[in-house]
Amino acid sequence: MREDSILRMMLVALVVFLLVRLAVMVFLPLSDPSESRYGNIAANMARTGNFVEPRFIYNGELECFIG
């Protein structure tokens, strides 16, 4: 194979990979368990208006990251 065809195949593989990843992100936006936790923390901050103390729910109670 020539170098051009190898580069073209690699580019096509990269584009296919990126398109598949984009499609998966649409259906599974929070795939990592920690991502949903961070999303919930941001939602709590927006809901309470407290943008200084990030809080999360731990054992049924709203806990603070700080101290």
DRENLUMSE-419746 format. One record per atom (N, C-alpha, C, O): residue number from 1; residue in one letter; chain; atom name; x, y negated, z. Coordinates in Angstrom, 1 decimal, padded with zeros to 4 digits, always signed. Example, Ala and Ser with C-alpha at 12.3 -4.5 7.8 and 13.67 -1.06 7.14 Angstrom:
<sites>
resi=1	resn=A	chain=A	name=N	u=+013.2	v=+005.7	w=+007.8
resi=1	resn=A	chain=A	name=CA	u=+012.3	v=+004.5	w=+007.8
resi=1	resn=A	chain=A	name=C	u=+013.2	v=+003.3	w=+007.8
resi=1	resn=A	chain=A	name=O	u=+014.2	v=+003.3	w=+008.5
resi=2	resn=S	chain=A	name=N	u=+012.8	v=+002.2	w=+007.1
resi=2	resn=S	chain=A	name=CA	u=+013.7	v=+001.1	w=+007.1
resi=2	resn=S	chain=A	name=C	u=+012.9	v=+000.0	w=+007.9
resi=2	resn=S	chain=A	name=O	u=+013.4	v=-001.1	w=+008.0
</sites>
This chain:
<sites>
resi=1	resn=M	chain=A	name=N	u=+000.8	v=+001.2	w=+000.0
resi=1	resn=M	chain=A	name=CA	u=+000.0	v=+000.0	w=+000.0
resi=1	resn=M	chain=A	name=C	u=+000.9	v=-001.2	w=+000.0
resi=1	resn=M	chain=A	name=O	u=+002.0	v=-001.3	w=+000.5
resi=2	resn=R	chain=A	name=N	u=+000.3	v=-002.2	w=-000.6
resi=2	resn=R	chain=A	name=CA	u=+001.1	v=-003.5	w=-000.6
resi=2	resn=R	chain=A	name=C	u=+000.8	v=-004.3	w=+000.6
resi=2	resn=R	chain=A	name=O	u=-000.2	v=-004.0	w=+001.4
resi=3	resn=E	chain=A	name=N	u=+001.6	v=-005.3	w=+000.9
resi=3	resn=E	chain=A	name=CA	u=+001.5	v=-006.1	w=+002.1
resi=3	resn=E	chain=A	name=C	u=+000.2	v=-006.9	w=+002.1
resi=3	resn=E	chain=A	name=O	u=-000.5	v=-007.0	w=+003.1
resi=4	resn=D	chain=A	name=N	u=-000.2	v=-007.3	w=+000.9
resi=4	resn=D	chain=A	name=CA	u=-001.5	v=-008.1	w=+000.8
resi=4	resn=D	chain=A	name=C	u=-002.7	v=-007.3	w=+001.2
resi=4	resn=D	chain=A	name=O	u=-003.6	v=-007.8	w=+001.9
resi=5	resn=S	chain=A	name=N	u=-002.7	v=-006.0	w=+000.7
resi=5	resn=S	chain=A	name=CA	u=-003.9	v=-005.2	w=+001.1
resi=5	resn=S	chain=A	name=C	u=-003.9	v=-004.9	w=+002.5
resi=5	resn=S	chain=A	name=O	u=-005.0	v=-004.8	w=+003.1
resi=6	resn=I	chain=A	name=N	u=-002.8	v=-004.7	w=+003.2
resi=6	resn=I	chain=A	name=CA	u=-002.7	v=-004.4	w=+004.6
resi=6	resn=I	chain=A	name=C	u=-003.2	v=-005.6	w=+005.4
resi=6	resn=I	chain=A	name=O	u=-004.0	v=-005.5	w=+006.3
resi=7	resn=L	chain=A	name=N	u=-002.7	v=-006.8	w=+005.0
resi=7	resn=L	chain=A	name=CA	u=-003.2	v=-008.0	w=+005.7
resi=7	resn=L	chain=A	name=C	u=-004.7	v=-008.2	w=+005.5
resi=7	resn=L	chain=A	name=O	u=-005.4	v=-008.7	w=+006.4
resi=8	resn=R	chain=A	name=N	u=-005.2	v=-008.0	w=+004.3
resi=8	resn=R	chain=A	name=CA	u=-006.6	v=-008.1	w=+004.0
resi=8	resn=R	chain=A	name=C	u=-007.4	v=-007.1	w=+004.9
resi=8	resn=R	chain=A	name=O	u=-008.4	v=-007.5	w=+005.4
resi=9	resn=M	chain=A	name=N	u=-007.0	v=-005.9	w=+005.0
resi=9	resn=M	chain=A	name=CA	u=-007.6	v=-004.9	w=+005.9
resi=9	resn=M	chain=A	name=C	u=-007.6	v=-005.3	w=+007.3
resi=9	resn=M	chain=A	name=O	u=-008.6	v=-005.2	w=+008.0
resi=10	resn=M	chain=A	name=N	u=-006.5	v=-005.9	w=+007.8
resi=10	resn=M	chain=A	name=CA	u=-006.4	v=-006.4	w=+009.2
resi=10	resn=M	chain=A	name=C	u=-007.4	v=-007.5	w=+009.4
resi=10	resn=M	chain=A	name=O	u=-008.0	v=-007.6	w=+010.5
resi=11	resn=L	chain=A	name=N	u=-007.5	v=-008.4	w=+008.4
resi=11	resn=L	chain=A	name=CA	u=-008.4	v=-009.6	w=+008.6
resi=11	resn=L	chain=A	name=C	u=-009.8	v=-009.1	w=+008.6
resi=11	resn=L	chain=A	name=O	u=-010.6	v=-009.6	w=+009.4
resi=12	resn=V	chain=A	name=N	u=-010.2	v=-008.2	w=+007.7
resi=12	resn=V	chain=A	name=CA	u=-011.5	v=-007.6	w=+007.7
resi=12	resn=V	chain=A	name=C	u=-011.8	v=-007.0	w=+009.0
resi=12	resn=V	chain=A	name=O	u=-012.9	v=-007.1	w=+009.6
resi=13	resn=A	chain=A	name=N	u=-010.9	v=-006.2	w=+009.6
resi=13	resn=A	chain=A	name=CA	u=-011.1	v=-005.5	w=+010.8
resi=13	resn=A	chain=A	name=C	u=-011.3	v=-006.5	w=+012.0
resi=13	resn=A	chain=A	name=O	u=-012.2	v=-006.4	w=+012.8
resi=14	resn=L	chain=A	name=N	u=-010.5	v=-007.6	w=+011.9
resi=14	resn=L	chain=A	name=CA	u=-010.7	v=-008.7	w=+013.0
resi=14	resn=L	chain=A	name=C	u=-012.0	v=-009.4	w=+012.9
resi=14	resn=L	chain=A	name=O	u=-012.7	v=-009.6	w=+013.9
resi=15	resn=V	chain=A	name=N	u=-012.5	v=-009.7	w=+011.7
resi=15	resn=V	chain=A	name=CA	u=-013.8	v=-010.3	w=+011.5
resi=15	resn=V	chain=A	name=C	u=-014.9	v=-009.4	w=+011.9
resi=15	resn=V	chain=A	name=O	u=-015.8	v=-009.8	w=+012.6
resi=16	resn=V	chain=A	name=N	u=-014.8	v=-008.1	w=+011.6
resi=16	resn=V	chain=A	name=CA	u=-015.8	v=-007.2	w=+012.0
resi=16	resn=V	chain=A	name=C	u=-015.8	v=-007.1	w=+013.5
resi=16	resn=V	chain=A	name=O	u=-016.9	v=-007.1	w=+014.1
resi=17	resn=F	chain=A	name=N	u=-014.7	v=-007.0	w=+014.1
resi=17	resn=F	chain=A	name=CA	u=-014.6	v=-006.9	w=+015.6
resi=17	resn=F	chain=A	name=C	u=-015.2	v=-008.2	w=+016.2
resi=17	resn=F	chain=A	name=O	u=-016.0	v=-008.0	w=+017.2
resi=18	resn=L	chain=A	name=N	u=-014.9	v=-009.3	w=+015.7
resi=18	resn=L	chain=A	name=CA	u=-015.5	v=-010.6	w=+016.3
resi=18	resn=L	chain=A	name=C	u=-017.0	v=-010.7	w=+016.1
resi=18	resn=L	chain=A	name=O	u=-017.7	v=-011.1	w=+017.0
resi=19	resn=L	chain=A	name=N	u=-017.5	v=-010.2	w=+015.0
resi=19	resn=L	chain=A	name=CA	u=-018.9	v=-010.2	w=+014.7
resi=19	resn=L	chain=A	name=C	u=-019.7	v=-009.2	w=+015.7
resi=19	resn=L	chain=A	name=O	u=-020.7	v=-009.6	w=+016.2
resi=20	resn=V	chain=A	name=N	u=-019.1	v=-008.1	w=+015.9
resi=20	resn=V	chain=A	name=CA	u=-019.7	v=-007.1	w=+016.8
resi=20	resn=V	chain=A	name=C	u=-019.7	v=-007.7	w=+018.2
resi=20	resn=V	chain=A	name=O	u=-020.7	v=-007.5	w=+018.9
resi=21	resn=R	chain=A	name=N	u=-018.6	v=-008.3	w=+018.6
resi=21	resn=R	chain=A	name=CA	u=-018.5	v=-008.8	w=+019.9
resi=21	resn=R	chain=A	name=C	u=-019.5	v=-010.0	w=+020.1
resi=21	resn=R	chain=A	name=O	u=-020.1	v=-010.1	w=+021.2
resi=22	resn=L	chain=A	name=N	u=-019.7	v=-010.8	w=+019.1
resi=22	resn=L	chain=A	name=CA	u=-020.7	v=-011.9	w=+019.2
resi=22	resn=L	chain=A	name=C	u=-022.1	v=-011.3	w=+019.3
resi=22	resn=L	chain=A	name=O	u=-022.9	v=-011.8	w=+020.1
resi=23	resn=A	chain=A	name=N	u=-022.4	v=-010.3	w=+018.5
resi=23	resn=A	chain=A	name=CA	u=-023.7	v=-009.6	w=+018.6
resi=23	resn=A	chain=A	name=C	u=-023.9	v=-009.0	w=+020.0
resi=23	resn=A	chain=A	name=O	u=-025.0	v=-009.1	w=+020.5
resi=24	resn=V	chain=A	name=N	u=-022.9	v=-008.4	w=+020.6
resi=24	resn=V	chain=A	name=CA	u=-023.1	v=-007.8	w=+021.9
resi=24	resn=V	chain=A	name=C	u=-023.3	v=-008.9	w=+022.9
resi=24	resn=V	chain=A	name=O	u=-024.0	v=-008.7	w=+023.9
resi=25	resn=M	chain=A	name=N	u=-022.6	v=-010.0	w=+022.8
resi=25	resn=M	chain=A	name=CA	u=-022.7	v=-011.1	w=+023.8
resi=25	resn=M	chain=A	name=C	u=-024.2	v=-011.7	w=+023.8
resi=25	resn=M	chain=A	name=O	u=-024.6	v=-012.1	w=+024.8
resi=26	resn=V	chain=A	name=N	u=-024.8	v=-011.6	w=+022.6
resi=26	resn=V	chain=A	name=CA	u=-026.2	v=-012.1	w=+022.6
resi=26	resn=V	chain=A	name=C	u=-027.1	v=-011.2	w=+023.4
resi=26	resn=V	chain=A	name=O	u=-028.0	v=-011.7	w=+024.1
resi=27	resn=F	chain=A	name=N	u=-026.9	v=-009.9	w=+023.4
resi=27	resn=F	chain=A	name=CA	u=-027.8	v=-008.9	w=+024.1
resi=27	resn=F	chain=A	name=C	u=-027.3	v=-008.7	w=+025.5
resi=27	resn=F	chain=A	name=O	u=-028.1	v=-008.4	w=+026.4
resi=28	resn=L	chain=A	name=N	u=-026.0	v=-008.7	w=+025.8
resi=28	resn=L	chain=A	name=CA	u=-025.5	v=-008.5	w=+027.1
resi=28	resn=L	chain=A	name=C	u=-024.6	v=-009.7	w=+027.5
resi=28	resn=L	chain=A	name=O	u=-023.4	v=-009.5	w=+027.5
resi=29	resn=P	chain=A	name=N	u=-025.2	v=-010.8	w=+027.8
resi=29	resn=P	chain=A	name=CA	u=-024.3	v=-012.0	w=+028.1
resi=29	resn=P	chain=A	name=C	u=-023.5	v=-011.9	w=+029.3
resi=29	resn=P	chain=A	name=O	u=-022.4	v=-012.4	w=+029.4
resi=30	resn=L	chain=A	name=N	u=-024.0	v=-011.1	w=+030.3
resi=30	resn=L	chain=A	name=CA	u=-023.2	v=-011.0	w=+031.6
resi=30	resn=L	chain=A	name=C	u=-022.9	v=-009.5	w=+031.8
resi=30	resn=L	chain=A	name=O	u=-023.6	v=-008.8	w=+032.5
resi=31	resn=S	chain=A	name=N	u=-021.9	v=-009.1	w=+031.1
resi=31	resn=S	chain=A	name=CA	u=-021.5	v=-007.6	w=+031.1
resi=31	resn=S	chain=A	name=C	u=-020.6	v=-007.2	w=+032.2
resi=31	resn=S	chain=A	name=O	u=-020.7	v=-006.1	w=+032.7
resi=32	resn=D	chain=A	name=N	u=-019.8	v=-008.1	w=+032.7
resi=32	resn=D	chain=A	name=CA	u=-018.9	v=-007.8	w=+033.8
resi=32	resn=D	chain=A	name=C	u=-019.7	v=-008.1	w=+035.1
resi=32	resn=D	chain=A	name=O	u=-020.3	v=-009.2	w=+035.2
resi=33	resn=P	chain=A	name=N	u=-019.6	v=-007.2	w=+036.1
resi=33	resn=P	chain=A	name=CA	u=-020.3	v=-007.5	w=+037.4
resi=33	resn=P	chain=A	name=C	u=-020.0	v=-008.8	w=+038.0
resi=33	resn=P	chain=A	name=O	u=-020.8	v=-009.5	w=+038.6
resi=34	resn=S	chain=A	name=N	u=-018.7	v=-009.3	w=+037.9
resi=34	resn=S	chain=A	name=CA	u=-018.4	v=-010.5	w=+038.6
resi=34	resn=S	chain=A	name=C	u=-018.9	v=-011.7	w=+037.8
resi=34	resn=S	chain=A	name=O	u=-019.1	v=-012.8	w=+038.4
resi=35	resn=E	chain=A	name=N	u=-019.2	v=-011.6	w=+036.5
resi=35	resn=E	chain=A	name=CA	u=-019.8	v=-012.7	w=+035.7
resi=35	resn=E	chain=A	name=C	u=-021.2	v=-013.0	w=+036.2
resi=35	resn=E	chain=A	name=O	u=-021.5	v=-014.2	w=+036.3
resi=36	resn=S	chain=A	name=N	u=-022.0	v=-012.0	w=+036.6
resi=36	resn=S	chain=A	name=CA	u=-023.3	v=-012.3	w=+037.1
resi=36	resn=S	chain=A	name=C	u=-023.3	v=-013.0	w=+038.4
resi=36	resn=S	chain=A	name=O	u=-024.1	v=-013.8	w=+038.8
resi=37	resn=R	chain=A	name=N	u=-022.3	v=-012.6	w=+039.3
resi=37	resn=R	chain=A	name=CA	u=-022.1	v=-013.2	w=+040.6
resi=37	resn=R	chain=A	name=C	u=-021.8	v=-014.7	w=+040.4
resi=37	resn=R	chain=A	name=O	u=-022.3	v=-015.6	w=+041.1
resi=38	resn=Y	chain=A	name=N	u=-020.9	v=-015.0	w=+039.5
resi=38	resn=Y	chain=A	name=CA	u=-020.5	v=-016.4	w=+039.2
resi=38	resn=Y	chain=A	name=C	u=-021.7	v=-017.2	w=+038.6
resi=38	resn=Y	chain=A	name=O	u=-021.9	v=-018.4	w=+039.0
resi=39	resn=G	chain=A	name=N	u=-022.4	v=-016.5	w=+037.8
resi=39	resn=G	chain=A	name=CA	u=-023.6	v=-017.2	w=+037.2
resi=39	resn=G	chain=A	name=C	u=-024.6	v=-017.5	w=+038.3
resi=39	resn=G	chain=A	name=O	u=-025.3	v=-018.5	w=+038.3
resi=40	resn=N	chain=A	name=N	u=-024.8	v=-016.6	w=+039.3
resi=40	resn=N	chain=A	name=CA	u=-025.7	v=-016.8	w=+040.4
resi=40	resn=N	chain=A	name=C	u=-025.2	v=-017.9	w=+041.3
resi=40	resn=N	chain=A	name=O	u=-026.0	v=-018.7	w=+041.8
resi=41	resn=I	chain=A	name=N	u=-024.0	v=-018.0	w=+041.5
resi=41	resn=I	chain=A	name=CA	u=-023.4	v=-019.0	w=+042.3
resi=41	resn=I	chain=A	name=C	u=-023.7	v=-020.4	w=+041.7
resi=41	resn=I	chain=A	name=O	u=-024.0	v=-021.4	w=+042.4
resi=42	resn=A	chain=A	name=N	u=-023.4	v=-020.5	w=+040.4
resi=42	resn=A	chain=A	name=CA	u=-023.7	v=-021.7	w=+039.7
resi=42	resn=A	chain=A	name=C	u=-025.2	v=-022.1	w=+039.7
resi=42	resn=A	chain=A	name=O	u=-025.5	v=-023.3	w=+039.9
resi=43	resn=A	chain=A	name=N	u=-026.1	v=-021.1	w=+039.6
resi=43	resn=A	chain=A	name=CA	u=-027.5	v=-021.4	w=+039.7
resi=43	resn=A	chain=A	name=C	u=-027.9	v=-021.9	w=+041.1
resi=43	resn=A	chain=A	name=O	u=-028.7	v=-022.8	w=+041.2
resi=44	resn=N	chain=A	name=N	u=-027.3	v=-021.3	w=+042.1
resi=44	resn=N	chain=A	name=CA	u=-027.6	v=-021.7	w=+043.5
resi=44	resn=N	chain=A	name=C	u=-027.1	v=-023.2	w=+043.7
resi=44	resn=N	chain=A	name=O	u=-027.8	v=-024.0	w=+044.3
resi=45	resn=M	chain=A	name=N	u=-025.9	v=-023.5	w=+043.1
resi=45	resn=M	chain=A	name=CA	u=-025.4	v=-024.9	w=+043.2
resi=45	resn=M	chain=A	name=C	u=-026.3	v=-025.9	w=+042.5
resi=45	resn=M	chain=A	name=O	u=-026.6	v=-027.0	w=+043.0
resi=46	resn=A	chain=A	name=N	u=-026.8	v=-025.5	w=+041.3
resi=46	resn=A	chain=A	name=CA	u=-027.7	v=-026.4	w=+040.6
resi=46	resn=A	chain=A	name=C	u=-029.0	v=-026.5	w=+041.3
resi=46	resn=A	chain=A	name=O	u=-029.6	v=-027.6	w=+041.3
resi=47	resn=R	chain=A	name=N	u=-029.5	v=-025.4	w=+041.9
resi=47	resn=R	chain=A	name=CA	u=-030.8	v=-025.5	w=+042.5
resi=47	resn=R	chain=A	name=C	u=-030.8	v=-026.3	w=+043.8
resi=47	resn=R	chain=A	name=O	u=-031.7	v=-027.1	w=+044.1
resi=48	resn=T	chain=A	name=N	u=-029.7	v=-026.2	w=+044.6
resi=48	resn=T	chain=A	name=CA	u=-029.6	v=-026.9	w=+045.9
resi=48	resn=T	chain=A	name=C	u=-029.1	v=-028.3	w=+045.7
resi=48	resn=T	chain=A	name=O	u=-029.3	v=-029.2	w=+046.6
resi=49	resn=G	chain=A	name=N	u=-028.4	v=-028.6	w=+044.6
resi=49	resn=G	chain=A	name=CA	u=-027.7	v=-029.9	w=+044.4
resi=49	resn=G	chain=A	name=C	u=-026.4	v=-030.0	w=+045.2
resi=49	resn=G	chain=A	name=O	u=-025.8	v=-031.1	w=+045.2
resi=50	resn=N	chain=A	name=N	u=-026.0	v=-029.0	w=+045.8
resi=50	resn=N	chain=A	name=CA	u=-024.7	v=-029.0	w=+046.5
resi=50	resn=N	chain=A	name=C	u=-023.6	v=-028.4	w=+045.6
resi=50	resn=N	chain=A	name=O	u=-023.5	v=-027.2	w=+045.4
resi=51	resn=F	chain=A	name=N	u=-022.8	v=-029.4	w=+045.1
resi=51	resn=F	chain=A	name=CA	u=-021.8	v=-029.0	w=+044.1
resi=51	resn=F	chain=A	name=C	u=-020.4	v=-028.9	w=+044.8
resi=51	resn=F	chain=A	name=O	u=-019.4	v=-028.8	w=+044.1
resi=52	resn=V	chain=A	name=N	u=-020.4	v=-029.0	w=+046.1
resi=52	resn=V	chain=A	name=CA	u=-019.1	v=-029.0	w=+046.8
resi=52	resn=V	chain=A	name=C	u=-018.8	v=-027.6	w=+047.4
resi=52	resn=V	chain=A	name=O	u=-017.7	v=-027.1	w=+047.3
resi=53	resn=E	chain=A	name=N	u=-019.9	v=-026.9	w=+048.0
resi=53	resn=E	chain=A	name=CA	u=-019.7	v=-025.6	w=+048.6
resi=53	resn=E	chain=A	name=C	u=-020.3	v=-024.5	w=+047.7
resi=53	resn=E	chain=A	name=O	u=-021.6	v=-024.4	w=+047.6
resi=54	resn=P	chain=A	name=N	u=-019.5	v=-023.7	w=+047.0
resi=54	resn=P	chain=A	name=CA	u=-020.1	v=-022.6	w=+046.3
resi=54	resn=P	chain=A	name=C	u=-020.6	v=-021.5	w=+047.3
resi=54	resn=P	chain=A	name=O	u=-019.9	v=-021.1	w=+048.1
resi=55	resn=R	chain=A	name=N	u=-021.9	v=-021.1	w=+047.2
resi=55	resn=R	chain=A	name=CA	u=-022.5	v=-020.2	w=+048.0
resi=55	resn=R	chain=A	name=C	u=-022.9	v=-019.0	w=+047.2
resi=55	resn=R	chain=A	name=O	u=-023.3	v=-019.1	w=+046.1
resi=56	resn=F	chain=A	name=N	u=-022.9	v=-017.8	w=+047.9
resi=56	resn=F	chain=A	name=CA	u=-023.4	v=-016.6	w=+047.3
resi=56	resn=F	chain=A	name=C	u=-024.2	v=-015.8	w=+048.3
resi=56	resn=F	chain=A	name=O	u=-024.0	v=-016.0	w=+049.5
resi=57	resn=I	chain=A	name=N	u=-025.0	v=-014.8	w=+047.9
resi=57	resn=I	chain=A	name=CA	u=-025.8	v=-014.0	w=+048.8
resi=57	resn=I	chain=A	name=C	u=-025.0	v=-012.8	w=+049.1
resi=57	resn=I	chain=A	name=O	u=-024.6	v=-012.0	w=+048.2
resi=58	resn=Y	chain=A	name=N	u=-024.7	v=-012.6	w=+050.4
resi=58	resn=Y	chain=A	name=CA	u=-023.9	v=-011.4	w=+050.9
resi=58	resn=Y	chain=A	name=C	u=-024.7	v=-010.8	w=+052.0
resi=58	resn=Y	chain=A	name=O	u=-024.9	v=-011.4	w=+053.0
resi=59	resn=N	chain=A	name=N	u=-025.0	v=-009.5	w=+051.9
resi=59	resn=N	chain=A	name=CA	u=-025.8	v=-008.8	w=+052.9
resi=59	resn=N	chain=A	name=C	u=-027.1	v=-009.5	w=+053.2
resi=59	resn=N	chain=A	name=O	u=-027.5	v=-009.6	w=+054.4
resi=60	resn=G	chain=A	name=N	u=-027.8	v=-010.1	w=+052.2
resi=60	resn=G	chain=A	name=CA	u=-029.0	v=-010.7	w=+052.4
resi=60	resn=G	chain=A	name=C	u=-029.0	v=-012.2	w=+052.9
resi=60	resn=G	chain=A	name=O	u=-030.0	v=-012.8	w=+053.1
resi=61	resn=E	chain=A	name=N	u=-027.8	v=-012.7	w=+053.2
resi=61	resn=E	chain=A	name=CA	u=-027.7	v=-014.0	w=+053.7
resi=61	resn=E	chain=A	name=C	u=-026.8	v=-014.9	w=+052.7
resi=61	resn=E	chain=A	name=O	u=-025.9	v=-014.4	w=+052.1
resi=62	resn=L	chain=A	name=N	u=-027.2	v=-016.2	w=+052.7
resi=62	resn=L	chain=A	name=CA	u=-026.4	v=-017.1	w=+051.8
resi=62	resn=L	chain=A	name=C	u=-025.1	v=-017.5	w=+052.5
resi=62	resn=L	chain=A	name=O	u=-025.2	v=-018.1	w=+053.6
resi=63	resn=E	chain=A	name=N	u=-024.0	v=-017.1	w=+052.0
resi=63	resn=E	chain=A	name=CA	u=-022.7	v=-017.3	w=+052.6
resi=63	resn=E	chain=A	name=C	u=-021.9	v=-018.3	w=+051.8
resi=63	resn=E	chain=A	name=O	u=-022.2	v=-018.6	w=+050.6
resi=64	resn=C	chain=A	name=N	u=-021.0	v=-019.0	w=+052.4
resi=64	resn=C	chain=A	name=CA	u=-020.2	v=-020.0	w=+051.8
resi=64	resn=C	chain=A	name=C	u=-018.8	v=-019.4	w=+051.5
resi=64	resn=C	chain=A	name=O	u=-018.2	v=-018.7	w=+052.4
resi=65	resn=F	chain=A	name=N	u=-018.1	v=-019.8	w=+050.4
resi=65	resn=F	chain=A	name=CA	u=-016.8	v=-019.3	w=+050.1
resi=65	resn=F	chain=A	name=C	u=-015.8	v=-020.0	w=+051.0
resi=65	resn=F	chain=A	name=O	u=-014.8	v=-019.3	w=+051.4
resi=66	resn=I	chain=A	name=N	u=-016.0	v=-021.2	w=+051.4
resi=66	resn=I	chain=A	name=CA	u=-015.1	v=-022.0	w=+052.2
resi=66	resn=I	chain=A	name=C	u=-015.2	v=-021.6	w=+053.7
resi=66	resn=I	chain=A	name=O	u=-016.3	v=-021.7	w=+054.2
resi=67	resn=G	chain=A	name=N	u=-014.1	v=-021.3	w=+054.3
resi=67	resn=G	chain=A	name=CA	u=-014.1	v=-021.0	w=+055.8
resi=67	resn=G	chain=A	name=C	u=-015.2	v=-020.2	w=+056.3
resi=67	resn=G	chain=A	name=O	u=-015.3	v=-019.9	w=+057.5
</sites>
